[in-house]
């Protein structure tokens, strides 16, 4: 657990030195369409 906390803190420190803004690559409609398609596939999978 301590190793995980150490790694997370190191990642945060590194990220804060050179942060990059999050940029949406798709429109909300494209994301929702993909989500709907995925939900339809897993619902019809018979599991």
Secondary structure, 3 states (H helix, E strand, C coil): CHHHHHHHHHHHHHHHHCCCCCCCCCCHHHHHHHHHHHHHHHHCCCC
